[in-house]
């Protein structure tokens, strides 16, 4: 039985220390981060971003603080443990909310050259306000690349959370397959599987569990409209479709663990597939296995995708290609680097990717497995373990 499934406080302190070293090396007076995932990564504070500006702030001496609206003040103090949590009453306020950030930065000595992920709070959900450059009369230096580089390499604690996510995503997918049948809607099946998996997960993990996710509260599985010919649309949306004999199905399952995610996707069939469906399925599996074989430390992301593209070329499958071979995953469903011909990043131990090359035929449907894969010291570890073979993925009629 797990007793802890969160990132330990010392790891957050280590992350902030590394960021502080970078701030000093670049001659910056401090750093301001507005992105909610970056704030979670450095401050252990998960929240829903709205029009109310929020930021993680740290000066060159390593003093860290949060800038939040009044409604998040107690929440931020409890989660971060920071001594300094500055708040304003409401946005936009008689005095614009962002003016209080100016006061906080000046008080912490963050002036002149300031590191930031964006030049001011993003214009989301109706927010409008000045950039950091305008607000502070400062030189704003982008730090996003450095932060993303830190997040690429997962620590043992992060990997443990991703593995735990895999476990509960597997359960949700198992129930999804169990409840799928002709004449039932994707809504019924997805909701039933997700609710049951989530209930079992919460009963098992109890109060130690927290999703810390803006998109889902627990284990879930579904089809997202990728049913029949709609399966040829990789990013379709759920449409309450009814399962019919002969449908090709593309699934998705996941479970956030203190913000960390995995990805499990499978191609399934309602009833025995025809000869062309079988052929496309086997090519899809071979494409994914080609990526697995190419992935190891020191190999470029671009070279993995090139190996997969060669398979498409050699088997005349380019008309059915729509996207690159995969992407990193962690706090976000999509992170960098990407298994794409345009990304020269070298694979390193601790990186975690989805591997999901697909085939899409408008007259037939879509064919895509996605597995979550860890780069190890000498190769890869495929973290997801749901069956990949065709016979295991046929829904009886």
C-alpha positions in Angstrom: 0.0 0.0 0.0 1.4 3.4 -1.0 1.9 5.9 1.8 3.0 8.8 -0.3 2.4 9.5 -4.0 3.4 13.2 -4.2 6.6 15.0 -4.9 8.6 15.5 -1.7 9.1 19.1 -0.5 12.9 18.8 -0.8 12.5 18.2 -4.5 10.6 21.4 -5.0 13.3 23.2 -3.1 15.9 21.6 -5.4 14.0 22.8 -8.5 13.9 26.3 -7.2 17.6 26.2 -6.3 18.5 25.2 -9.8 16.3 27.9 -11.2 18.0 30.4 -8.9 21.4 29.3 -10.1 20.3 30.0 -13.7 18.9 33.4 -12.7 22.3 34.3 -11.2 24.2 32.9 -14.2 22.2 35.1 -16.6 22.7 38.3 -14.5 19.0 38.5 -13.8 17.5 40.2 -10.7 14.8 37.6 -10.4 12.2 35.6 -12.3 8.4 35.8 -12.8 6.5 32.7 -14.0 2.8 33.0 -15.0 2.3 29.6 -16.6 0.2 27.4 -14.3 2.2 24.2 -15.0 5.5 26.1 -14.2 4.0 27.3 -11.0 3.0 23.8 -10.1 6.5 22.5 -11.0 8.3 25.0 -8.8 5.8 25.9 -6.1 3.6 22.8 -5.6 0.6 25.0 -6.2 -2.2 23.7 -8.5 -4.9 26.1 -9.5 -7.3 27.0 -12.3 -6.0 30.0 -14.3 -8.6 32.7 -14.9 -8.6 36.4 -15.8 -7.2 37.0 -12.3 -3.4 37.4 -12.7 -1.2 35.0 -10.7 2.5 34.4 -10.6 5.4 32.6 -9.0 8.2 35.1 -8.1 11.7 34.5 -7.0 14.6 37.0 -6.7 18.3 36.4 -7.3 18.9 35.6 -3.6 16.4 32.7 -3.8 13.5 34.3 -1.9 10.3 32.9 -3.4 6.8 34.1 -3.2 3.3 33.9 -4.8 1.3 36.7 -6.3 -2.4 35.8 -6.2 -6.0 37.3 -6.0 -7.6 37.4 -2.6 -9.7 34.3 -3.3 -6.5 32.2 -3.6 -4.5 33.7 -0.7 -5.1 31.0 1.9 -4.9 28.3 -0.7 -1.5 29.5 -1.9 -0.1 29.7 1.6 -1.2 26.3 2.6 0.1 24.5 -0.5 3.4 26.4 -1.1 4.5 27.0 2.5 6.0 30.3 1.3 6.4 33.1 3.9 5.5 35.6 1.2 2.1 35.4 -0.5 1.1 38.8 -1.8 -2.5 39.3 -2.9 -4.8 41.9 -4.4 -8.6 42.2 -3.9 -10.0 41.4 -7.4 -9.5 41.9 -11.1 -9.6 44.5 -12.6 -10.0 46.5 -9.4 -10.1 50.2 -9.0 -6.3 50.0 -9.1 -5.5 47.5 -11.8 -4.5 44.2 -10.1 -1.2 43.9 -11.9 0.0 47.1 -10.3 0.3 45.2 -7.0 2.7 42.8 -8.8 4.9 45.9 -9.5 5.0 46.7 -5.8 5.9 43.2 -4.9 8.7 43.0 -7.5 10.2 46.3 -6.5 10.1 45.2 -2.8 11.9 42.0 -3.7 14.6 43.8 -5.7 13.4 42.4 -9.0 14.1 45.2 -11.4 16.3 45.9 -14.4 16.8 42.5 -16.1 13.9 40.2 -15.2 13.5 36.6 -16.3 10.0 35.6 -17.3 8.1 32.9 -19.2 5.9 35.6 -20.9 6.1 39.4 -21.0 3.2 39.9 -18.7 0.2 37.9 -17.7 -1.4 36.2 -20.7 -4.6 37.6 -22.1 -6.9 34.7 -21.1 -10.6 34.7 -20.2 -10.9 38.5 -20.9 -7.8 39.7 -19.0 -6.2 42.8 -20.2 -3.2 44.5 -18.8 0.3 45.9 -19.4 3.3 43.8 -20.2 6.1 43.4 -17.7 8.2 45.6 -19.9 5.6 48.4 -19.6 4.9 47.7 -16.0 8.5 47.7 -14.7 10.3 49.6 -17.4 12.6 46.6 -17.4 14.4 44.3 -19.8 12.4 41.0 -19.9 14.6 37.9 -20.7 12.8 34.7 -21.7 13.5 31.7 -19.4 11.0 29.3 -20.9 13.6 27.2 -22.7 15.5 26.6 -19.5 12.4 25.7 -17.6 11.3 23.3 -20.3 14.8 21.7 -20.3 14.4 21.1 -16.6 11.0 19.5 -17.0 12.2 17.2 -19.8 14.1 15.0 -17.4 11.9 13.3 -14.9 13.1 12.5 -11.4 12.5 9.1 -9.7 9.6 10.7 -7.9 8.0 12.0 -11.1 8.5 8.6 -12.8 6.9 6.8 -9.9 3.8 9.1 -10.3 3.7 8.4 -14.0 3.8 4.7 -13.3 1.0 5.0 -10.8 -1.0 6.9 -13.5 -0.4 4.0 -15.9 -1.9 1.5 -13.4 -5.2 3.3 -13.0 -5.4 4.2 -16.7 -5.1 0.5 -17.4 -8.0 -0.2 -15.1 -10.2 2.4 -16.7 -9.4 1.1 -20.2 -10.1 -2.5 -19.1 -13.6 -1.4 -18.0 -14.1 0.6 -21.2 -13.5 -2.4 -23.3 -15.7 -4.6 -21.0 -18.7 -2.3 -21.3 -18.5 -1.5 -25.0 -21.2 -3.3 -27.0 -23.4 -2.8 -30.1 -26.3 -0.4 -29.6 -24.7 1.5 -26.6 -23.5 5.1 -26.8 -19.9 6.2 -26.2 -21.2 8.5 -23.5 -22.7 5.6 -21.5 -19.7 3.5 -21.8 -17.1 6.2 -21.1 -19.0 7.5 -18.1 -19.6 4.1 -16.6 -16.0 3.0 -17.1 -14.5 6.2 -15.8 -16.8 6.4 -12.7 -16.2 2.8 -11.8 -12.4 3.1 -12.2 -12.3 6.3 -10.3 -14.3 4.9 -7.4 -12.0 1.9 -7.2 -8.9 4.1 -7.3 -10.2 6.5 -4.6 -11.2 3.5 -2.4 -7.7 2.1 -2.8 -5.6 5.2 -2.4 -7.9 7.1 -0.1 -6.9 10.5 1.3 -3.3 10.3 -0.1 -4.6 10.8 -3.6 -4.8 14.2 -5.4 -5.4 14.7 -9.1 -4.0 18.3 -9.2 -5.3 18.5 -12.8 -7.4 21.1 -14.5 -8.9 18.7 -17.0 -9.9 15.6 -15.0 -10.6 14.6 -11.4 -9.4 11.0 -11.7 -9.1 7.9 -13.7 -10.9 8.1 -17.0 -11.3 6.3 -20.4 -13.3 7.1 -23.5 -13.4 7.3 -27.3 -13.7 11.1 -27.8 -15.8 10.5 -31.0 -13.1 8.3 -32.6 -15.6 5.7 -33.7 -16.2 4.2 -37.2 -15.0 6.5 -39.9 -14.7 9.3 -37.3 -11.7 7.4 -36.0 -9.8 8.8 -39.0 -10.0 12.2 -37.2 -7.1 12.0 -34.7 -8.4 14.9 -32.5 -12.1 14.3 -32.8 -14.6 15.3 -30.1 -17.2 13.1 -28.4 -20.5 13.0 -30.2 -22.6 10.4 -28.3 -22.2 8.0 -31.1 -23.8 4.5 -31.0 -21.5 1.5 -31.5 -22.2 -0.5 -34.6 -20.8 -3.9 -36.0 -17.7 -3.2 -38.1 -16.7 0.0 -36.3 -13.0 0.8 -35.8 -12.5 2.3 -32.4 -9.6 4.5 -31.1 -9.6 4.8 -27.3 -7.9 6.9 -24.7 -7.3 6.4 -21.0 -5.4 8.2 -18.3 -5.3 9.1 -14.6 -3.6 12.3 -13.1 -1.4 11.7 -10.2 -0.5 14.9 -8.4 -0.6 16.5 -11.8 1.5 13.8 -13.6 0.0 11.9 -16.5 0.4 8.9 -18.7 -1.2 8.0 -22.0 -2.8 4.7 -23.1 -4.6 4.5 -26.5 -5.7 1.4 -28.3 -7.3 0.5 -31.7 -10.2 -1.9 -31.2 -12.9 -3.4 -33.4 -16.6 -4.1 -32.9 -16.8 -7.6 -34.3 -14.1 -9.4 -36.4 -12.2 -6.9 -38.6 -12.1 -7.4 -42.3 -9.0 -8.1 -44.3 -8.1 -4.4 -44.9 -8.7 -3.5 -41.3 -6.4 -6.3 -40.2 -3.7 -5.1 -42.7 -3.9 -1.5 -41.4 -3.8 -2.6 -37.8 -0.7 -4.7 -38.4 1.1 -1.9 -40.2 0.1 0.5 -37.3 1.7 -1.9 -34.8 4.8 -2.2 -36.9 5.1 1.5 -37.1 5.0 1.8 -33.3 7.5 -1.0 -32.9 9.8 0.7 -35.4 9.8 3.7 -33.1 10.5 1.5 -30.0 13.5 0.0 -31.8 14.9 3.4 -32.7 14.6 4.9 -29.2 17.7 4.9 -26.9 19.9 7.5 -25.2 21.9 9.6 -27.6 19.5 9.2 -30.5 17.9 12.4 -31.8 14.1 12.7 -31.6 14.2 13.6 -35.3 15.9 10.3 -36.2 13.2 8.3 -34.4 10.5 10.0 -36.5 12.6 9.5 -39.7 12.8 5.7 -39.0 9.0 5.7 -38.7 8.6 7.8 -41.9 10.8 5.3 -43.8 8.4 2.6 -42.9 5.5 4.7 -44.2 7.5 5.3 -47.4 8.5 1.7 -47.9 5.0 0.4 -47.6 3.2 3.2 -49.5 1.4 4.4 -46.4 2.1 8.2 -46.7 -1.5 8.9 -47.8 -2.6 7.7 -44.4 0.0 9.7 -42.4 -1.2 12.7 -40.3 1.2 13.5 -37.5 4.6 12.9 -35.9 5.4 9.8 -33.9 5.0 11.1 -30.4 5.7 13.7 -27.7 6.9 14.0 -24.2 4.4 13.8 -21.4 4.5 14.7 -17.7 2.5 17.6 -16.1 1.1 18.4 -19.5 -0.5 15.9 -21.9 1.8 17.3 -24.5 5.3 18.4 -23.6 8.5 18.9 -25.5 10.6 17.4 -27.0 8.7 15.8 -29.9 9.4 12.7 -31.9 9.4 14.8 -35.1 11.7 15.3 -38.0 12.1 18.9 -37.0 13.2 18.3 -33.4 17.0 17.5 -33.0 16.8 17.0 -29.2 18.8 14.0 -28.0 17.0 11.3 -26.0 18.2 11.2 -22.4 17.5 8.9 -19.5 14.5 10.2 -17.6 12.6 11.5 -20.6 9.1 10.1 -20.9 7.3 10.0 -24.3 4.1 8.9 -25.8 4.8 6.7 -28.9 1.8 6.9 -31.2 2.3 6.8 -35.0 -1.0 6.3 -36.7 -2.8 5.5 -39.9 -5.9 7.3 -41.0 -8.2 6.2 -43.9 -11.2 8.4 -44.5 -13.3 5.5 -45.8 -12.2 3.0 -43.1 -11.3 4.8 -39.9 -8.2 5.4 -37.8 -5.5 3.0 -36.4 -3.4 4.2 -33.4 -1.9 2.7 -30.3 -0.3 5.0 -27.8 2.1 3.8 -25.1 4.0 5.7 -22.5 7.7 5.1 -22.7 10.6 5.9 -20.4 14.1 6.5 -21.7 16.5 4.4 -19.5 20.3 4.3 -19.2 20.6 1.6 -21.9 17.3 1.7 -23.9 13.6 2.1 -23.1 11.0 0.8 -20.6 7.5 0.7 -22.0 5.4 1.7 -19.0 2.0 1.0 -20.3 1.2 -2.7 -20.5 -2.3 -3.1 -22.0 -2.5 -5.8 -24.7 -1.4 -4.6 -28.1 -2.4 -7.6 -30.2 -5.4 -7.6 -32.5 -7.2 -10.6 -31.0 -7.2 -9.1 -27.6 -8.9 -5.9 -28.9 -12.0 -7.3 -30.6 -15.3 -6.5 -29.0 -17.6 -9.5 -29.4 -20.9 -9.0 -31.3 
